[in-house]
Amino acid sequence: MSKATHGLTPAVALSKPDTRATFRAAHSMGRRMMRPGQRHGSGDLYATFLVAGHRRFGDAAMPVVRAAAGAALARLHVSRAATGTRAELARQGMLSRAVRLDPAPYGGWTWAWTHDALGSPNTARGLRVQRAAGMREARAARREVARAMAVYRRALEAGRYFTITDAGRAALAGAR
């Protein structure tokens, strides 16, 4: 007597999931589920996809499913645009990177909508400002550490050495 085979794969894998394959499958599912022009808003579509993704891929894959959902949702909302004539946009390379081209209401200009963060001059300026502020904060933190180290260095140079107290020895002994 032979066993019948069914040829079906389980909905949830029992071993560790392949992250890339899971992302590709979830992103494909998200693109099919989250389409523009439906009766529901993008927030409803996102929530519906997360429920369906959880049902299909399980708890272990939810961080990957959320990332795929965000990538699929980003395709619906293009928020950056460069403006100019078609010749200017072509010179900047925006015509090949644009997701959508819309004519501006005046002046013969065109809006080149893109996902590229550097595609829009205002977005690029904002990114530069944010990066500069982060670098200033990092420099300030390094200066503070250097000041604290200088205080200890001066104390060592003055002949004051730091020793472990009895309470510190007891804490170290208790930690072992």
C-alpha positions as CSV (number, residue, x, y, z in Angstrom):
1,M,0.0,0.0,0.0
2,S,1.5,3.4,-1.0
3,K,0.9,6.7,0.5
4,A,-0.8,9.4,-1.5
5,T,1.1,12.7,-1.9
6,H,-0.8,16.0,-2.1
7,G,1.9,18.3,-3.4
8,L,0.8,21.2,-1.3
9,T,3.2,23.4,0.8
10,P,2.3,24.5,4.2
11,A,1.2,28.2,4.6
12,V,3.6,28.7,7.5
13,A,7.1,27.2,7.3
14,L,8.2,25.4,10.4
15,S,11.9,26.2,10.0
16,K,13.6,29.6,10.0
17,P,12.1,31.7,7.2
18,D,14.2,32.9,4.3
19,T,14.0,36.7,4.8
20,R,14.5,37.6,1.1
21,A,12.0,35.1,-0.2
22,T,9.5,36.2,2.5
23,F,10.0,39.9,1.6
24,R,9.6,39.2,-2.1
25,A,6.4,37.2,-1.5
26,A,5.0,39.7,1.0
27,H,5.9,42.7,-1.3
28,S,4.2,41.0,-4.2
29,M,1.1,40.4,-2.1
30,G,1.2,44.0,-0.9
31,R,1.4,45.4,-4.4
32,R,-1.7,43.3,-5.4
33,M,-3.7,44.3,-2.3
34,M,-2.7,48.0,-2.0
35,R,-3.8,49.5,-5.3
36,P,-4.8,53.1,-5.9
37,G,-8.4,54.0,-6.8
38,Q,-10.1,51.6,-4.6
39,R,-13.0,52.4,-2.3
40,H,-10.8,52.3,0.9
41,G,-8.1,54.6,1.9
42,S,-4.5,53.6,2.1
43,G,-4.6,53.2,5.9
44,D,-7.4,50.7,5.6
45,L,-5.5,48.9,2.8
46,Y,-2.3,48.8,5.0
47,A,-4.2,47.4,8.0
48,T,-6.0,44.8,5.8
49,F,-2.7,43.7,4.3
50,L,-1.0,43.3,7.7
51,V,-3.8,41.0,8.9
52,A,-3.6,39.0,5.7
53,G,0.2,38.9,5.9
54,H,0.1,37.7,9.5
55,R,-2.3,35.0,8.5
56,R,-0.1,33.9,5.6
57,F,3.4,34.3,7.0
58,G,2.9,34.0,10.8
59,D,4.3,35.8,13.8
60,A,8.0,35.2,13.1
61,A,7.9,36.9,9.7
62,M,6.0,40.0,10.8
63,P,8.9,42.4,10.9
64,V,9.7,41.4,7.3
65,V,6.0,41.7,6.3
66,R,5.8,45.2,7.9
67,A,8.8,46.3,5.8
68,A,7.3,44.9,2.7
69,A,4.0,46.6,3.5
70,G,5.8,49.9,3.9
71,A,7.6,49.5,0.6
72,A,4.3,48.6,-1.2
73,L,2.5,51.5,0.4
74,A,5.3,53.9,-0.6
75,R,4.5,53.2,-4.2
76,L,1.1,54.7,-3.7
77,H,2.3,58.0,-2.2
78,V,4.9,59.8,-4.3
79,S,5.7,62.9,-2.3
80,R,8.8,64.4,-4.1
81,A,8.8,66.3,-7.3
82,A,11.4,68.3,-9.3
83,T,10.0,71.0,-11.5
84,G,11.3,72.5,-14.8
85,T,11.0,72.2,-18.5
86,R,11.4,68.8,-20.1
87,A,14.8,69.8,-21.3
88,E,16.0,70.8,-17.8
89,L,14.6,67.7,-16.2
90,A,16.2,65.5,-18.9
91,R,19.6,67.2,-18.3
92,Q,19.2,66.5,-14.5
93,G,18.3,62.9,-15.3
94,M,14.9,63.2,-13.7
95,L,12.9,62.0,-16.7
96,S,14.4,58.5,-16.4
97,R,14.0,58.4,-12.6
98,A,10.5,59.9,-12.5
99,V,7.6,57.7,-11.5
100,R,5.1,60.1,-13.0
101,L,5.2,63.3,-15.1
102,D,2.5,65.9,-14.8
103,P,2.2,69.2,-16.6
104,A,2.3,72.2,-14.3
105,P,-0.7,74.6,-14.7
106,Y,1.4,77.4,-16.1
107,G,4.7,78.3,-17.7
108,G,5.2,75.1,-19.7
109,W,6.9,73.4,-16.8
110,T,6.6,69.7,-15.8
111,W,6.5,68.0,-12.4
112,A,8.6,64.9,-12.3
113,W,7.3,62.9,-9.3
114,T,9.9,60.5,-7.8
115,H,10.6,58.4,-4.7
116,D,14.3,59.6,-4.8
117,A,15.1,61.7,-1.7
118,L,17.4,63.9,-3.7
119,G,14.9,64.4,-6.5
120,S,13.2,67.4,-4.9
121,P,15.3,70.4,-4.1
122,N,13.4,71.1,-0.8
123,T,13.8,67.5,0.3
124,A,17.5,67.5,-0.5
125,R,17.9,70.8,1.4
126,G,16.0,69.3,4.4
127,L,18.3,66.2,4.3
128,R,21.4,68.4,4.3
129,V,20.1,70.4,7.2
130,Q,19.2,67.3,9.2
131,R,22.6,65.8,8.5
132,A,24.5,69.0,9.5
133,A,22.5,69.1,12.8
134,G,23.3,65.5,13.6
135,M,27.0,66.2,12.9
136,R,26.9,69.2,15.3
137,E,25.3,67.1,18.0
138,A,28.0,64.4,17.5
139,R,30.8,66.9,17.8
140,A,29.2,68.4,20.9
141,A,29.0,64.9,22.5
142,R,32.7,64.2,21.6
143,R,33.7,67.6,23.2
144,E,31.9,66.7,26.4
145,V,33.7,63.3,26.6
146,A,37.0,65.0,25.9
147,R,36.3,67.5,28.8
148,A,35.5,64.7,31.2
149,M,38.6,62.8,30.2
150,A,40.7,66.0,30.7
151,V,39.5,66.3,34.3
152,Y,40.7,62.8,35.1
153,R,44.0,63.4,33.3
154,R,44.6,66.5,35.3
155,A,43.8,64.6,38.5
156,L,46.3,61.9,37.6
157,E,49.0,64.5,36.7
158,A,48.5,66.2,40.0
159,G,49.2,62.9,41.8
160,R,45.7,61.9,42.8
161,Y,45.1,58.3,42.0
162,F,41.8,56.5,42.1
163,T,41.5,53.4,44.1
164,I,38.7,50.9,44.7
165,T,36.9,51.4,48.0
166,D,35.8,48.7,50.4
167,A,32.2,49.0,49.1
168,G,33.5,48.6,45.5
169,R,35.5,45.5,46.4
170,A,32.5,44.0,48.1
171,A,30.4,44.7,45.0
172,L,33.0,43.1,42.8
173,A,33.2,40.0,45.0
174,G,29.4,39.7,45.1
175,A,29.3,39.9,41.3
176,R,31.6,36.9,41.0
